[in-house]
Amino acid sequence: MRQTNPLAPFSSSRADESRQGWRPRLVRTLAAHPKRDYWLERVPETAGRYQVRGVTGVIFILFGLMKAFDFTLPILVGAPGLQVNTGVEGFAQLISGIGMPFPFFSAAMVIAMEVVLGLGLILGAWTPATRLITRLCALPLAGDMLVALLVGIRQVQGNPVVIDGHAIMNQFWRLPLELGLLAGMMYLLWRPAARPVAPRLVSVPVREG
């Protein structure tokens, strides 16, 4: 006499339902992710924040380009009698006097960072992921300004960076400009996008009768 297993059809249908059910759950999980949407959405900027992004971004781009080209590097040196190589090699010679390791690699990285991330600060206002791009750009640039401020503090304390007997980067405009750039980066880290504007409710008069 043939025996049947009454549980077999039930187990098979249950397995099919299980296989078909995980896909809608996965789609719903991926579609509804508020934290991901928060960081990837485009947030419209205000006029004041456009100015913060634009001014700081342009200054960082100019600083990066001035370090890269031979005819603008002497402006950053601040020591007319010092003979340095041009371009990236000259900037590497300067930061080696500060004590940074791997001077040529560090010089190339600083130049690329200031140009690319400065551009990212400006364009981040028109791209998706406004908050994420802003913080990714502002954090390294804030670290860049912290290192520059350490050099400026040494100048104020009377212990400047000296190369071949010449004090470098000893310009009066450096410290306030670097403080301003650091303040701008800290602000963008703290508030990477403008606050959403709550819709205003307007009361509509209702005529009676």
Z-matrix of the N, CA and C atoms (Angstrom, degrees):
N
C 1 1.460
C 2 1.523 1 109.49
N 3 1.367 2 116.96 1 129.80
C 4 1.464 3 120.75 2 -175.99
C 5 1.519 4 110.27 3 -79.42
N 6 1.322 5 113.52 4 132.46
C 7 1.458 6 119.88 5 179.15
C 8 1.533 7 109.41 6 -98.60
N 9 1.295 8 114.26 7 141.31
C 10 1.466 9 120.07 8 179.09
C 11 1.514 10 109.36 9 -112.50
N 12 1.289 11 114.76 10 152.38
C 13 1.463 12 120.82 11 178.67
C 14 1.520 13 107.99 12 -108.46
N 15 1.311 14 117.48 13 101.63
C 16 1.468 15 119.18 14 -176.59
C 17 1.511 16 113.50 15 -67.20
N 18 1.312 17 118.27 16 -16.66
C 19 1.459 18 120.40 17 -177.99
C 20 1.518 19 112.55 18 -83.34
N 21 1.342 20 117.76 19 -16.95
C 22 1.460 21 120.34 20 -174.58
C 23 1.519 22 112.86 21 -62.52
N 24 1.359 23 119.56 22 -50.39
C 25 1.472 24 117.87 23 178.48
C 26 1.515 25 112.95 24 -61.23
N 27 1.306 26 116.72 25 -38.48
C 28 1.458 27 119.94 26 179.72
C 29 1.530 28 111.66 27 -63.89
N 30 1.354 29 115.15 28 -43.02
C 31 1.465 30 119.26 29 179.83
C 32 1.517 31 110.60 30 -65.81
N 33 1.327 32 118.36 31 -38.79
C 34 1.458 33 120.89 32 -179.64
C 35 1.528 34 111.22 33 -66.44
N 36 1.331 35 116.24 34 -45.75
C 37 1.462 36 118.54 35 -179.92
C 38 1.513 37 111.47 36 -65.85
N 39 1.331 38 115.96 37 -35.03
C 40 1.467 39 118.98 38 178.29
C 41 1.517 40 111.04 39 -65.89
N 42 1.329 41 116.22 40 -39.93
C 43 1.468 42 119.24 41 178.50
C 44 1.515 43 111.04 42 -65.25
N 45 1.364 44 116.85 43 -39.02
C 46 1.466 45 119.34 44 178.06
C 47 1.519 46 111.24 45 -63.75
N 48 1.342 47 116.26 46 -42.17
C 49 1.463 48 119.14 47 178.46
C 50 1.522 49 111.66 48 -63.90
N 51 1.343 50 115.06 49 -36.78
C 52 1.462 51 118.79 50 179.47
C 53 1.524 52 111.30 51 -66.24
N 54 1.362 53 115.74 52 -41.10
C 55 1.463 54 119.49 53 179.64
C 56 1.515 55 111.21 54 -66.79
N 57 1.337 56 117.39 55 -37.03
C 58 1.446 57 120.58 56 -179.24
C 59 1.523 58 112.85 57 -79.05
N 60 1.348 59 116.25 58 -22.18
C 61 1.455 60 119.22 59 -174.50
C 62 1.519 61 114.60 60 -82.05
N 63 1.354 62 118.03 61 -26.49
C 64 1.461 63 118.71 62 -176.18
C 65 1.517 64 112.02 63 -72.34
N 66 1.323 65 117.46 64 -25.29
C 67 1.458 66 118.86 65 -178.33
C 68 1.526 67 112.43 66 -69.52
N 69 1.336 68 119.38 67 -48.64
C 70 1.482 69 117.08 68 174.54
C 71 1.512 70 113.42 69 -59.77
N 72 1.334 71 117.58 70 -35.85
C 73 1.463 72 119.38 71 178.80
C 74 1.521 73 110.88 72 -65.29
N 75 1.340 74 116.75 73 -40.09
C 76 1.458 75 120.38 74 178.74
C 77 1.517 76 110.79 75 -65.33
N 78 1.348 77 116.90 76 -41.45
C 79 1.467 78 120.21 77 179.30
C 80 1.515 79 110.54 78 -63.44
N 81 1.326 80 116.70 79 -42.50
C 82 1.461 81 119.62 80 179.38
C 83 1.521 82 110.90 81 -64.68
N 84 1.337 83 116.83 82 -38.83
C 85 1.467 84 120.33 83 179.67
C 86 1.516 85 111.29 84 -64.84
N 87 1.345 86 116.70 85 -42.52
C 88 1.461 87 119.71 86 -179.83
C 89 1.523 88 111.77 87 -71.50
N 90 1.320 89 116.78 88 -34.14
C 91 1.460 90 119.55 89 -177.50
C 92 1.519 91 112.31 90 -72.96
N 93 1.326 92 116.36 91 -36.57
C 94 1.464 93 120.40 92 -176.88
C 95 1.526 94 109.10 93 -105.89
N 96 1.312 95 116.37 94 88.26
C 97 1.460 96 121.53 95 179.86
C 98 1.522 97 107.21 96 -136.24
N 99 1.336 98 117.98 97 89.36
C 100 1.469 99 119.28 98 -172.06
C 101 1.521 100 114.13 99 -61.91
N 102 1.329 101 118.46 100 -36.76
C 103 1.465 102 119.75 101 -179.32
C 104 1.522 103 110.75 102 -65.65
N 105 1.339 104 116.35 103 -42.38
C 106 1.464 105 118.97 104 178.62
C 107 1.523 106 110.37 105 -64.01
N 108 1.323 107 117.32 106 -44.28
C 109 1.458 108 120.13 107 179.35
C 110 1.524 109 111.61 108 -63.04
N 111 1.336 110 116.68 109 -33.88
C 112 1.467 111 120.63 110 179.86
C 113 1.523 112 110.63 111 -61.88
N 114 1.323 113 117.86 112 -42.23
C 115 1.459 114 121.32 113 -176.57
C 116 1.517 115 112.96 114 -83.81
N 117 1.338 116 118.41 115 -21.73
C 118 1.460 117 120.83 116 -175.42
C 119 1.519 118 113.74 117 -100.39
N 120 1.322 119 118.46 118 -5.87
C 121 1.449 120 119.26 119 -178.09
C 122 1.529 121 111.03 120 -79.66
N 123 1.322 122 115.09 121 156.18
C 124 1.461 123 121.21 122 174.41
C 125 1.518 124 108.20 123 -91.25
N 126 1.338 125 115.27 124 127.98
C 127 1.457 126 121.13 125 -177.54
C 128 1.524 127 108.36 126 -112.67
N 129 1.323 128 119.56 127 122.03
C 130 1.475 129 120.46 128 177.66
C 131 1.527 130 111.06 129 -61.78
N 132 1.323 131 115.31 130 140.40
C 133 1.456 132 121.25 131 -178.07
C 134 1.526 133 111.22 132 -94.81
N 135 1.319 134 115.14 133 159.65
C 136 1.461 135 121.51 134 174.53
C 137 1.527 136 109.40 135 -94.39
N 138 1.336 137 115.98 136 167.43
C 139 1.467 138 120.04 137 -177.45
C 140 1.524 139 111.21 138 -63.75
N 141 1.324 140 117.75 139 -41.47
C 142 1.460 141 120.51 140 -179.92
C 143 1.513 142 112.60 141 -64.51
N 144 1.316 143 116.81 142 -39.02
C 145 1.467 144 119.74 143 179.60
C 146 1.530 145 111.09 144 -72.58
N 147 1.335 146 117.56 145 -30.49
C 148 1.466 147 119.72 146 172.83
C 149 1.528 148 110.14 147 -58.19
N 150 1.319 149 116.56 148 -40.93
C 151 1.459 150 119.99 149 -179.56
C 152 1.521 151 111.67 150 -66.71
N 153 1.330 152 117.22 151 -41.53
C 154 1.465 153 119.99 152 178.11
C 155 1.522 154 110.24 153 -61.41
N 156 1.316 155 116.53 154 -46.62
C 157 1.468 156 120.11 155 179.22
C 158 1.527 157 111.50 156 -63.02
N 159 1.331 158 115.95 157 -47.35
C 160 1.457 159 119.92 158 -175.00
C 161 1.514 160 113.16 159 -66.05
N 162 1.335 161 117.16 160 -46.88
C 163 1.470 162 120.24 161 -177.11
C 164 1.515 163 110.77 162 -65.70
N 165 1.323 164 117.63 163 -49.97
C 166 1.467 165 119.77 164 -178.76
C 167 1.527 166 111.19 165 -66.32
N 168 1.331 167 117.09 166 -39.13
C 169 1.462 168 119.14 167 179.58
C 170 1.517 169 112.22 168 -63.78
N 171 1.330 170 117.23 169 -43.83
C 172 1.467 171 120.60 170 179.73
C 173 1.529 172 110.55 171 -64.30
N 174 1.331 173 117.87 172 -41.02
C 175 1.473 174 120.17 173 -179.59
C 176 1.522 175 110.31 174 -64.02
N 177 1.326 176 117.66 175 -42.98
C 178 1.464 177 119.60 176 178.77
C 179 1.523 178 110.96 177 -63.92
N 180 1.320 179 117.61 178 -40.72
C 181 1.471 180 119.97 179 178.44
C 182 1.523 181 110.28 180 -62.94
N 183 1.326 182 117.52 181 -44.56
C 184 1.465 183 120.59 182 179.48
C 185 1.521 184 111.38 183 -63.18
N 186 1.338 185 117.13 184 -42.55
C 187 1.464 186 119.86 185 178.49
C 188 1.525 187 110.99 186 -61.63
N 189 1.336 188 116.99 187 -41.77
C 190 1.456 189 119.52 188 178.99
C 191 1.516 190 112.15 189 -64.10
N 192 1.342 191 116.82 190 -43.07
C 193 1.462 192 119.80 191 -179.98
C 194 1.527 193 111.63 192 -69.19
N 195 1.335 194 117.50 193 -35.55
C 196 1.466 195 120.04 194 178.72
C 197 1.527 196 111.47 195 -64.98
N 198 1.313 197 116.53 196 -31.10
C 199 1.477 198 119.44 197 176.52
C 200 1.521 199 112.02 198 -74.05
N 201 1.332 200 116.79 199 -24.44
C 202 1.462 201 120.19 200 -173.22
C 203 1.518 202 113.52 201 -87.08
N 204 1.340 203 118.24 202 -23.53
C 205 1.471 204 120.23 203 -174.10
C 206 1.518 205 110.97 204 -110.85
N 207 1.322 206 115.29 205 144.33
C 208 1.451 207 120.80 206 -172.48
C 209 1.523 208 113.11 207 -68.43
N 210 1.342 209 118.81 208 -31.67
C 211 1.465 210 119.47 209 -175.10
C 212 1.527 211 112.58 210 -81.27
N 213 1.332 212 118.14 211 -10.28
C 214 1.471 213 120.27 212 176.93
C 215 1.519 214 113.11 213 -111.27
N 216 1.314 215 117.64 214 -15.07
C 217 1.467 216 119.92 215 -179.63
C 218 1.520 217 112.82 216 -60.27
N 219 1.346 218 121.23 217 -41.10
C 220 1.470 219 119.76 218 179.76
C 221 1.523 220 114.11 219 -57.32
N 222 1.340 221 118.22 220 -26.91
C 223 1.458 222 119.75 221 178.17
C 224 1.519 223 110.71 222 -64.17
N 225 1.339 224 116.74 223 -35.61
C 226 1.459 225 120.76 224 179.79
C 227 1.517 226 112.41 225 -78.59
N 228 1.320 227 116.88 226 -23.36
C 229 1.469 228 119.39 227 -177.30
C 230 1.520 229 110.47 228 -67.79
N 231 1.315 230 117.16 229 -47.23
C 232 1.457 231 120.04 230 -179.60
C 233 1.509 232 113.92 231 72.43
N 234 1.338 233 118.09 232 21.22
C 235 1.462 234 122.63 233 178.49
C 236 1.521 235 107.60 234 -140.71
N 237 1.331 236 118.33 235 91.86
C 238 1.468 237 121.11 236 -173.82
C 239 1.524 238 114.22 237 -58.07
N 240 1.328 239 118.71 238 -32.37
C 241 1.456 240 119.59 239 -176.91
C 242 1.513 241 114.53 240 -82.72
N 243 1.331 242 118.26 241 -4.72
C 244 1.456 243 121.00 242 -176.83
C 245 1.522 244 109.98 243 -85.72
N 246 1.311 245 116.04 244 130.92
C 247 1.453 246 122.05 245 177.15
C 248 1.531 247 108.75 246 -97.95
N 249 1.320 248 116.37 247 115.49
C 250 1.464 249 121.09 248 179.14
C 251 1.510 250 108.80 249 -125.35
N 252 1.320 251 115.11 250 158.59
C 253 1.451 252 119.61 251 173.11
C 254 1.527 253 109.38 252 -66.42
N 255 1.311 254 115.77 253 164.32
C 256 1.463 255 119.81 254 -176.46
C 257 1.526 256 110.36 255 -92.63
N 258 1.316 257 114.24 256 157.71
C 259 1.452 258 120.55 257 172.79
C 260 1.510 259 113.62 258 65.64
N 261 1.328 260 115.22 259 -141.16
C 262 1.463 261 121.64 260 -175.28
C 263 1.524 262 110.71 261 -62.11
N 264 1.326 263 117.99 262 -38.46
C 265 1.461 264 120.21 263 180.00
C 266 1.521 265 111.41 264 -63.67
N 267 1.330 266 116.65 265 -40.27
C 268 1.453 267 119.24 266 177.92
C 269 1.508 268 112.41 267 -65.81
N 270 1.337 269 116.88 268 -41.78
C 271 1.454 270 119.72 269 177.51
C 272 1.520 271 111.09 270 -65.98
N 273 1.332 272 116.68 271 -35.11
C 274 1.467 273 119.65 272 176.05
C 275 1.528 274 110.85 273 -63.14
N 276 1.326 275 117.02 274 -37.12
C 277 1.462 276 120.33 275 177.20
C 278 1.529 277 110.80 276 -64.15
N 279 1.334 278 116.55 277 -36.96
C 280 1.459 279 119.90 278 -179.95
C 281 1.524 280 111.43 279 -68.17
N 282 1.326 281 117.19 280 -46.93
C 283 1.457 282 118.30 281 -176.38
C 284 1.524 283 111.92 282 -74.49
N 285 1.348 284 116.68 283 -19.81
C 286 1.467 285 117.26 284 172.65
C 287 1.522 286 110.44 285 -66.96
N 288 1.346 287 117.14 286 -31.60
C 289 1.453 288 119.73 287 175.64
C 290 1.514 289 112.52 288 -68.97
N 291 1.343 290 117.03 289 -26.93
C 292 1.462 291 120.44 290 175.91
C 293 1.514 292 110.73 291 -72.80
N 294 1.327 293 117.07 292 -27.10
C 295 1.454 294 120.49 293 179.66
C 296 1.511 295 114.36 294 108.82
N 297 1.340 296 118.46 295 12.70
C 298 1.461 297 120.24 296 178.94
C 299 1.521 298 110.00 297 -75.20
N 300 1.339 299 117.43 298 138.97
C 301 1.474 300 119.80 299 179.12
C 302 1.521 301 111.09 300 -74.90
N 303 1.336 302 116.02 301 158.64
C 304 1.462 303 122.76 302 179.32
C 305 1.539 304 110.61 303 47.89
N 306 1.316 305 117.68 304 65.39
C 307 1.470 306 120.24 305 -169.18
C 308 1.517 307 114.33 306 -59.28
N 309 1.333 308 118.72 307 -42.41
C 310 1.470 309 118.38 308 -177.37
C 311 1.517 310 110.98 309 -67.53
N 312 1.323 311 116.87 310 -44.35
C 313 1.471 312 119.91 311 178.15
C 314 1.524 313 110.48 312 -63.68
N 315 1.326 314 116.26 313 -43.44
C 316 1.468 315 119.95 314 179.32
C 317 1.522 316 111.27 315 -63.09
N 318 1.341 317 116.92 316 -39.21
C 319 1.465 318 119.84 317 179.31
C 320 1.524 319 110.79 318 -63.91
N 321 1.331 320 117.27 319 -45.24
C 322 1.468 321 120.20 320 178.95
C 323 1.524 322 110.97 321 -63.02
N 324 1.335 323 117.28 322 -39.39
C 325 1.460 324 120.61 323 -179.85
C 326 1.526 325 111.35 324 -66.90
N 327 1.328 326 117.70 325 -40.91
C 328 1.463 327 120.67 326 179.69
C 329 1.524 328 110.62 327 -64.07
N 330 1.334 329 116.63 328 -43.58
C 331 1.465 330 120.29 329 179.45
C 332 1.527 331 110.78 330 -62.12
N 333 1.339 332 116.31 331 -48.48
C 334 1.467 333 119.75 332 -179.81
C 335 1.521 334 111.31 333 -63.61
N 336 1.328 335 116.38 334 -39.57
C 337 1.466 336 120.08 335 -178.70
C 338 1.516 337 111.11 336 -64.46
N 339 1.334 338 117.55 337 -45.68
C 340 1.460 339 119.63 338 -177.71
C 341 1.520 340 111.92 339 -65.93
N 342 1.326 341 117.83 340 -38.40
C 343 1.464 342 120.01 341 -179.26
C 344 1.524 343 111.19 342 -73.13
N 345 1.329 344 116.97 343 -50.12
C 346 1.470 345 120.54 344 -174.73
C 347 1.522 346 111.04 345 -69.95
N 348 1.332 347 117.46 346 -47.09
C 349 1.462 348 119.62 347 -177.44
C 350 1.526 349 111.58 348 -73.58
N 351 1.333 350 117.52 349 -30.95
C 352 1.462 351 119.01 350 172.98
C 353 1.517 352 111.07 351 -62.40
N 354 1.335 353 116.44 352 -40.79
C 355 1.464 354 119.95 353 175.34
C 356 1.523 355 110.98 354 -66.18
N 357 1.350 356 116.12 355 -36.11
C 358 1.459 357 119.42 356 178.18
C 359 1.513 358 112.86 357 -64.76
N 360 1.335 359 117.28 358 -34.33
C 361 1.462 360 119.77 359 176.39
C 362 1.526 361 111.12 360 -61.71
N 363 1.320 362 116.56 361 -39.79
C 364 1.464 363 120.56 362 -177.66
C 365 1.524 364 110.58 363 -72.91
N 366 1.327 365 117.02 364 -47.88
C 367 1.461 366 120.72 365 -174.74
C 368 1.518 367 112.64 366 -79.11
N 369 1.336 368 117.98 367 -17.86
C 370 1.460 369 120.09 368 -178.19
C 371 1.504 370 113.75 369 -61.71
N 372 1.317 371 117.67 370 -20.59
C 373 1.462 372 120.50 371 179.32
C 374 1.523 373 112.11 372 -73.81
N 375 1.345 374 118.61 373 -18.26
C 376 1.458 375 121.83 374 -177.36
C 377 1.522 376 112.93 375 -111.06
N 378 1.310 377 118.36 376 4.90
C 379 1.455 378 121.36 377 -176.05
C 380 1.525 379 110.42 378 -112.23
N 381 1.337 380 117.47 379 160.47
C 382 1.468 381 118.48 380 169.84
C 383 1.528 382 110.76 381 -63.46
N 384 1.327 383 115.74 382 170.16
C 385 1.461 384 122.07 383 -177.96
C 386 1.521 385 111.41 384 56.29
N 387 1.325 386 116.07 385 48.90
C 388 1.463 387 121.17 386 -175.57
C 389 1.519 388 111.04 387 -59.05
N 390 1.322 389 117.68 388 -47.84
C 391 1.474 390 120.89 389 -177.76
C 392 1.523 391 111.04 390 -65.16
N 393 1.328 392 117.03 391 -44.34
C 394 1.465 393 120.83 392 -176.59
C 395 1.519 394 111.22 393 -65.31
N 396 1.343 395 117.70 394 -48.05
C 397 1.460 396 120.86 395 -178.73
C 398 1.523 397 110.74 396 -63.89
N 399 1.333 398 116.43 397 -39.49
C 400 1.463 399 119.58 398 -178.73
C 401 1.525 400 110.79 399 -62.80
N 402 1.304 401 117.39 400 -45.89
C 403 1.472 402 119.24 401 -179.33
C 404 1.523 403 112.20 402 -69.77
N 405 1.321 404 117.72 403 -37.28
C 406 1.458 405 119.88 404 178.02
C 407 1.524 406 111.70 405 -64.30
N 408 1.325 407 117.20 406 -29.93
C 409 1.462 408 120.73 407 177.64
C 410 1.525 409 111.59 408 -83.11
N 411 1.327 410 117.37 409 -41.19
C 412 1.462 411 120.57 410 -173.23
C 413 1.525 412 112.84 411 -72.95
N 414 1.327 413 118.15 412 -33.36
C 415 1.470 414 119.55 413 -175.95
C 416 1.530 415 112.93 414 -64.42
N 417 1.355 416 120.80 415 -51.91
C 418 1.473 417 118.77 416 177.33
C 419 1.519 418 113.48 417 -63.02
N 420 1.334 419 117.00 418 -35.57
C 421 1.460 420 119.18 419 179.87
C 422 1.525 421 111.69 420 -69.00
N 423 1.322 422 117.45 421 -32.27
C 424 1.468 423 119.83 422 173.95
C 425 1.527 424 110.69 423 -65.07
N 426 1.332 425 117.22 424 -40.70
C 427 1.468 426 119.90 425 175.15
C 428 1.518 427 112.17 426 -63.57
N 429 1.330 428 116.73 427 -37.53
C 430 1.461 429 121.44 428 176.75
C 431 1.525 430 110.60 429 -59.77
N 432 1.334 431 116.77 430 -43.33
C 433 1.460 432 120.54 431 -179.55
C 434 1.530 433 111.97 432 -71.71
N 435 1.314 434 117.89 433 -30.25
C 436 1.463 435 119.78 434 176.53
C 437 1.528 436 110.74 435 -64.12
N 438 1.332 437 116.22 436 -41.75
C 439 1.472 438 119.46 437 177.38
C 440 1.528 439 110.17 438 -64.80
N 441 1.334 440 117.21 439 -42.30
C 442 1.463 441 120.46 440 178.76
C 443 1.527 442 111.32 441 -63.38
N 444 1.338 443 116.48 442 -37.10
C 445 1.461 444 119.49 443 179.32
C 446 1.524 445 111.74 444 -67.87
N 447 1.313 446 117.79 445 -32.73
C 448 1.466 447 119.89 446 176.61
C 449 1.529 448 110.32 447 -61.35
N 450 1.345 449 115.87 448 -38.69
C 451 1.461 450 119.24 449 176.53
C 452 1.531 451 109.93 450 -66.47
N 453 1.337 452 116.86 451 -41.91
C 454 1.463 453 119.87 452 178.94
C 455 1.517 454 112.80 453 -64.34
N 456 1.327 455 117.20 454 -37.25
C 457 1.466 456 120.44 455 178.08
C 458 1.523 457 110.34 456 -65.47
N 459 1.330 458 116.42 457 -36.96
C 460 1.473 459 119.10 458 175.83
C 461 1.523 460 111.07 459 -61.84
N 462 1.330 461 116.04 460 -38.26
C 463 1.465 462 118.98 461 178.28
C 464 1.528 463 110.67 462 -63.17
N 465 1.334 464 116.44 463 -44.96
C 466 1.465 465 120.57 464 -178.86
C 467 1.520 466 110.95 465 -63.84
N 468 1.321 467 117.34 466 -36.73
C 469 1.464 468 121.40 467 -179.66
C 470 1.521 469 113.35 468 -77.83
N 471 1.327 470 117.55 469 -0.29
C 472 1.465 471 120.99 470 179.97
C 473 1.512 472 113.89 471 80.38
N 474 1.324 473 116.46 472 21.21
C 475 1.463 474 120.78 473 179.15
C 476 1.524 475 109.30 474 -126.34
N 477 1.334 476 117.72 475 65.95
C 478 1.468 477 120.36 476 -173.96
C 479 1.520 478 111.74 477 -71.69
N 480 1.331 479 114.63 478 164.08
C 481 1.455 480 121.14 479 173.20
C 482 1.527 481 108.09 480 -75.05
N 483 1.319 482 116.99 481 125.81
C 484 1.466 483 122.20 482 -174.50
C 485 1.517 484 109.14 483 -118.12
N 486 1.336 485 116.01 484 129.89
C 487 1.463 486 122.70 485 174.28
C 488 1.522 487 107.56 486 -127.64
N 489 1.334 488 116.52 487 123.26
C 490 1.469 489 122.40 488 -179.88
C 491 1.524 490 112.04 489 53.80
N 492 1.316 491 116.52 490 36.86
C 493 1.452 492 121.24 491 177.95
C 494 1.513 493 115.38 492 81.33
N 495 1.332 494 118.79 493 5.97
C 496 1.460 495 122.76 494 -179.22
C 497 1.525 496 109.17 495 -115.12
N 498 1.324 497 115.76 496 131.45
C 499 1.463 498 120.25 497 174.75
C 500 1.520 499 108.89 498 -77.85
N 501 1.322 500 116.80 499 125.52
C 502 1.463 501 120.87 500 -176.40
C 503 1.531 502 110.29 501 -103.94
N 504 1.324 503 114.43 502 159.89
C 505 1.469 504 122.54 503 176.25
C 506 1.528 505 111.79 504 54.95
N 507 1.310 506 115.64 505 38.44
C 508 1.465 507 120.42 506 -177.76
C 509 1.529 508 109.00 507 -105.26
N 510 1.352 509 116.43 508 62.55
C 511 1.454 510 121.84 509 -179.51
C 512 1.526 511 109.79 510 -111.96
N 513 1.327 512 115.71 511 144.94
C 514 1.464 513 120.70 512 -174.69
C 515 1.529 514 112.13 513 -68.09
N 516 1.337 515 118.26 514 -24.85
C 517 1.453 516 120.88 515 -174.43
C 518 1.517 517 113.24 516 -85.08
N 519 1.329 518 117.26 517 -10.87
C 520 1.461 519 119.79 518 -173.25
C 521 1.527 520 113.03 519 -66.27
N 522 1.323 521 116.80 520 -52.42
C 523 1.457 522 120.07 521 -171.60
C 524 1.530 523 112.34 522 -62.46
N 525 1.339 524 120.76 523 -49.37
C 526 1.471 525 118.51 524 178.82
C 527 1.524 526 113.34 525 -64.49
N 528 1.340 527 116.88 526 -35.79
C 529 1.460 528 118.99 527 179.22
C 530 1.529 529 110.64 528 -66.97
N 531 1.323 530 116.75 529 -43.50
C 532 1.467 531 119.65 530 179.65
C 533 1.523 532 111.56 531 -66.76
N 534 1.322 533 117.51 532 -36.08
C 535 1.464 534 119.85 533 175.20
C 536 1.523 535 111.01 534 -63.85
N 537 1.330 536 116.83 535 -41.22
C 538 1.455 537 120.19 536 178.55
C 539 1.523 538 112.14 537 -64.53
N 540 1.338 539 116.75 538 -41.70
C 541 1.463 540 119.59 539 178.56
C 542 1.525 541 111.29 540 -66.41
N 543 1.327 542 117.18 541 -39.74
C 544 1.460 543 119.68 542 177.43
C 545 1.529 544 110.64 543 -64.06
N 546 1.324 545 117.38 544 -41.70
C 547 1.464 546 120.33 545 177.87
C 548 1.528 547 110.86 546 -61.85
N 549 1.326 548 116.79 547 -40.15
C 550 1.459 549 119.58 548 177.95
C 551 1.514 550 112.45 549 -63.63
N 552 1.337 551 117.36 550 -41.31
C 553 1.461 552 120.18 551 178.98
C 554 1.532 553 111.49 552 -67.93
N 555 1.319 554 117.41 553 -38.63
C 556 1.459 555 119.83 554 178.11
C 557 1.523 556 110.81 555 -64.81
N 558 1.321 557 116.44 556 -37.03
C 559 1.461 558 119.64 557 177.93
C 560 1.527 559 110.58 558 -64.75
N 561 1.336 560 117.43 559 -43.84
C 562 1.457 561 120.36 560 -179.56
C 563 1.521 562 111.69 561 -70.16
N 564 1.321 563 118.11 562 -29.18
C 565 1.460 564 119.79 563 173.55
C 566 1.522 565 110.70 564 -69.16
N 567 1.317 566 116.02 565 -40.83
C 568 1.464 567 120.36 566 -179.05
C 569 1.525 568 111.40 567 -70.18
N 570 1.326 569 116.86 568 -41.13
C 571 1.455 570 120.92 569 -179.79
C 572 1.524 571 107.98 570 -132.93
N 573 1.336 572 118.00 571 85.06
C 574 1.470 573 120.54 572 -175.21
C 575 1.515 574 114.63 573 -70.80
N 576 1.315 575 118.05 574 -13.24
C 577 1.461 576 120.48 575 178.47
C 578 1.519 577 108.55 576 -146.21
N 579 1.316 578 114.98 577 161.54
C 580 1.459 579 119.81 578 -179.97
C 581 1.521 580 110.53 579 -68.86
N 582 1.310 581 115.50 580 152.90
C 583 1.455 582 119.60 581 176.76
C 584 1.523 583 110.24 582 -69.63
N 585 1.335 584 116.75 583 141.21
C 586 1.471 585 117.82 584 177.11
C 587 1.520 586 110.86 585 -66.15
N 588 1.310 587 115.18 586 140.24
C 589 1.459 588 121.02 587 -179.49
C 590 1.517 589 108.98 588 -88.73
N 591 1.327 590 116.20 589 123.11
C 592 1.460 591 120.40 590 179.57
C 593 1.519 592 110.19 591 -71.46
N 594 1.318 593 118.01 592 137.00
C 595 1.476 594 119.33 593 179.70
C 596 1.523 595 111.06 594 -65.64
N 597 1.318 596 114.56 595 139.80
C 598 1.456 597 120.41 596 179.43
C 599 1.521 598 109.99 597 -88.78
N 600 1.327 599 114.55 598 131.46
C 601 1.452 600 119.77 599 179.45
C 602 1.525 601 108.50 600 -90.98
N 603 1.313 602 115.66 601 126.84
C 604 1.460 603 121.47 602 -179.49
C 605 1.518 604 108.19 603 -109.76
N 606 1.311 605 114.98 604 125.19
C 607 1.472 606 119.31 605 179.62
C 608 1.514 607 109.35 606 -77.06
N 609 1.322 608 115.36 607 134.54
C 610 1.459 609 122.23 608 179.70
C 611 1.519 610 108.37 609 -107.98
N 612 1.311 611 117.80 610 121.24
C 613 1.471 612 119.08 611 179.74
C 614 1.518 613 111.43 612 -65.11
N 615 1.290 614 115.90 613 139.78
C 616 1.468 615 122.02 614 -179.86
C 617 1.518 616 108.62 615 -109.22
N 618 1.298 617 114.57 616 126.51
C 619 1.455 618 119.07 617 178.12
C 620 1.527 619 110.52 618 -80.60
N 621 1.279 620 115.06 619 135.47
C 622 1.458 621 120.27 620 178.71
C 623 1.514 622 109.88 621 -94.75
N 624 1.322 623 113.86 622 145.18
C 625 1.446 624 120.30 623 177.83
C 626 1.509 625 111.07 624 73.44
